């Protein structure tokens, strides 16, 4: 299959992840099987004009934006009930408000527990969020935060992070501090309120704590290097969105599947 369908499939998968649709949910909306959608996302199946029109409608995108990989889709958080300005030329994509709330509370929970550690700057936060999200998906086969992560040279980077941080600073929920870790510049965030623990269930808190306990002592280089050994990062092209489904092909010491199976045996 040619490059066009591969890139189109990646675009559709990215959109699906942004809207937190499972393959089953999106396939049902399009009117095709989950297997057919998986083939589309992998670039091994062509897409009919009717299917393209349906997909564009589902994601509220002009057809030319959907079909042109060169046109970037800017991720923006749009508050509930607020309409985007028609004069804004960028293509807007709504991130579900529920996911934003969870991301904010997870961030505050991490910062409350380990934000004061000298090694915990922005890069370490990126990786803690990534492992919380991907470990949870592997272990429970559902999303906790459901953020999107791009593969770059320094490891997985959450797409929504910057906009959420800006929102939280405006709402006086955290503050940004510029420091140095050894001789390197470091961007740190300090919480201005406690996390709302009512947001989480017991097993969610347990997994977040496990990730924090395991990784929060690593500095930016060490945790970045560690993330480079995880299958989801390895199997993603640079600059592309990391697919959650790839967690099911993890190898030790990254997989948490055995812990899940052991819990079922008990």
C-alpha positions in Angstrom: 0.0 0.0 0.0 1.3 3.5 -0.9 2.5 6.2 1.5 -0.7 8.2 1.2 -2.8 5.5 2.9 -0.1 4.9 5.5 -0.1 8.6 6.4 -3.9 8.8 6.3 -4.1 5.8 8.6 -1.7 7.4 11.1 -3.8 10.6 10.9 -7.1 8.7 11.7 -5.4 6.9 14.5 -4.2 10.2 16.0 -7.6 11.7 15.8 -9.2 8.6 17.4 -6.7 8.8 20.3 -7.4 12.5 20.8 -11.1 11.9 21.1 -10.5 8.8 23.3 -12.4 6.5 20.9 -11.6 2.8 21.0 -11.2 1.1 17.7 -14.6 -0.5 18.3 -16.3 2.8 18.9 -14.9 4.6 15.9 -15.5 1.6 13.6 -19.1 1.5 14.7 -19.5 5.2 14.0 -18.0 4.8 10.5 -20.1 1.6 9.8 -17.2 -0.8 9.4 -15.7 -3.6 11.4 -12.9 -3.1 14.0 -10.6 -5.2 11.8 -11.3 -3.0 8.8 -10.5 0.1 10.9 -7.3 -1.5 12.2 -6.3 -2.1 8.5 -7.0 1.5 7.6 -4.9 2.8 10.5 -2.1 0.5 9.5 -2.3 1.7 5.9 -3.1 -1.7 4.5 -6.7 -1.0 3.4 -8.0 1.7 1.0 -10.8 4.1 2.2 -13.8 4.8 0.1 -15.0 8.3 -0.5 -18.1 7.7 1.5 -16.0 6.4 4.5 -13.7 9.5 4.2 -16.7 11.8 4.3 -18.1 10.0 7.4 -14.7 10.2 9.2 -14.3 13.9 8.4 -17.8 14.5 9.8 -17.1 12.5 13.0 -14.1 14.6 13.7 -15.7 17.8 12.5 -12.9 18.4 10.0 -12.9 19.7 6.4 -12.1 16.8 4.0 -9.0 18.6 2.7 -7.6 18.8 6.2 -8.2 15.1 6.8 -6.5 14.2 3.5 -3.5 16.5 3.7 -0.8 15.3 6.1 1.1 18.5 5.6 -1.7 20.5 7.3 -1.1 20.3 11.0 -4.1 19.9 13.3 -3.5 22.1 16.4 -4.6 20.5 19.6 -6.6 22.9 21.6 -8.5 22.5 24.8 -12.0 24.0 24.4 -14.0 24.6 27.5 -17.4 23.0 27.6 -20.1 25.2 26.0 -17.5 27.5 24.5 -17.4 28.0 20.7 -14.2 28.5 18.8 -13.7 31.8 16.9 -14.5 31.5 13.2 -11.7 33.9 12.4 -9.1 31.6 13.8 -7.3 29.9 10.9 -5.9 27.0 12.8 -7.9 23.7 12.8 -9.2 23.2 16.3 -9.7 19.9 18.0 -11.6 19.5 21.2 -9.9 17.4 24.0 -12.6 15.8 26.2 -12.9 17.9 29.3 -13.0 14.8 31.5 -9.5 13.9 30.3 -8.2 17.4 31.0 -9.6 17.2 34.6 -7.9 13.9 35.2 -4.6 15.1 33.7 -4.7 18.1 36.0 -5.3 16.1 39.1 -2.7 13.5 38.2 -0.1 16.3 37.7 -1.0 17.8 41.0 -0.8 14.4 42.7 2.7 13.8 41.3 3.9 17.3 42.2 2.4 17.0 45.7 4.4 13.8 46.3 7.7 14.4 44.4 7.6 17.8 42.8 10.0 19.2 45.4 12.7 16.6 44.5 15.6 18.4 42.8 15.6 16.0 39.8 11.9 16.3 39.0 11.7 18.8 36.3 9.5 19.0 33.1 11.2 16.1 31.4 10.8 13.7 34.3 7.1 14.8 34.5 6.6 13.9 30.9 7.9 10.4 31.4 6.0 9.8 34.7 2.8 10.7 32.9 3.7 8.5 30.0 4.4 5.4 32.1 1.3 6.1 34.3 -0.9 6.2 31.1 0.7 3.3 29.3 1.1 1.0 32.4 -2.6 1.6 33.2 -3.7 0.8 29.7 -1.6 -2.4 29.6 -2.8 -3.5 33.1 -6.5 -2.6 32.9 -7.1 -2.3 29.1 -8.7 1.1 29.6 -7.3 4.7 29.7 -6.6 6.7 32.8 -5.6 10.1 31.5 -5.8 9.2 27.8 -3.2 11.8 26.8 -1.4 11.6 23.5 2.4 11.2 23.4 4.7 12.1 20.6 8.0 10.2 20.0 11.0 12.6 20.0 14.7 12.3 20.7 14.2 12.8 24.5 11.4 10.2 24.8 7.6 10.3 24.9 6.2 13.9 25.2 2.5 14.6 26.1 0.9 16.7 23.4 -1.6 18.4 25.8 0.9 19.2 28.5 1.8 22.8 27.6 -1.8 24.0 27.2 -2.8 22.3 30.4 0.1 23.9 32.3 -0.9 27.3 30.9 -4.5 26.8 32.0 -3.3 25.7 35.5 -1.0 28.7 35.9 -3.9 31.0 34.9 -6.2 29.3 37.4 -3.5 29.5 40.2 -3.3 25.8 40.6 0.5 25.6 40.1 3.5 27.8 39.5 6.4 27.5 37.2 10.0 27.9 38.5 13.2 28.1 36.5 16.1 26.4 38.2 19.3 24.4 37.4 19.9 20.7 38.0 23.7 20.5 38.3 24.8 22.8 35.4 21.7 22.3 33.3 18.6 24.6 33.1 15.5 23.0 34.5 11.9 23.9 34.4 10.0 22.9 37.5 6.4 23.2 38.6 5.1 23.5 42.2 1.5 22.8 43.2 -0.6 25.6 44.7 -3.4 23.3 45.8 -3.8 19.7 46.8 -5.1 17.2 44.2 -8.7 16.2 44.4 -8.4 12.6 45.5 -12.1 12.1 44.8 -11.1 12.0 41.1 -9.4 8.6 41.5 -10.4 5.1 42.4 -8.2 3.0 44.7 -6.5 1.0 41.9 -5.7 4.2 40.0 -4.0 5.7 43.0 -2.1 2.4 43.5 -0.7 2.4 40.0 0.2 6.0 40.0 2.1 5.4 43.3 3.9 2.4 41.8 5.1 4.4 38.8 6.2 7.3 41.1 8.0 4.9 43.5 9.8 3.2 40.6 10.9 6.1 38.5 10.8 9.4 40.4 14.4 9.2 41.6 15.7 9.1 38.0 17.1 12.3 36.5 16.0 13.6 33.1 18.7 11.7 31.1 18.2 8.4 33.0 14.4 8.3 32.7 14.6 9.4 29.0 17.1 6.6 28.3 14.8 4.2 30.2 11.8 5.2 28.1 13.8 4.5 24.9 13.7 0.8 25.8 9.9 0.6 25.9 8.3 -1.1 22.9 5.7 1.6 22.3 8.5 4.1 21.9 10.7 1.8 19.8 8.0 0.9 17.3 6.9 4.5 16.7 8.5 6.7 14.0 10.0 10.0 15.2 7.5 12.8 15.4 4.5 10.4 15.4 1.9 9.7 18.0 2.7 6.6 20.1 0.0 3.9 19.8 -1.4 2.7 23.1 -2.1 -0.8 21.6 1.6 -1.4 21.4 1.9 -1.9 25.2 0.6 -5.4 24.7 3.9 -6.3 23.0 6.1 -5.0 25.9 9.0 -7.0 27.3 10.4 -7.0 30.8 11.2 -4.9 32.7 8.5 -2.7 31.2 5.5 -5.0 31.1 3.0 -4.9 34.0 0.8 -7.6 32.5 2.3 -10.3 34.8 1.2 -8.3 37.8 -2.3 -8.2 36.4 -2.4 -12.0 35.8 -1.0 -12.7 39.2 -3.7 -10.6 40.8 -6.4 -12.6 38.9 -4.8 -15.9 40.1 -5.0 -14.8 43.7 
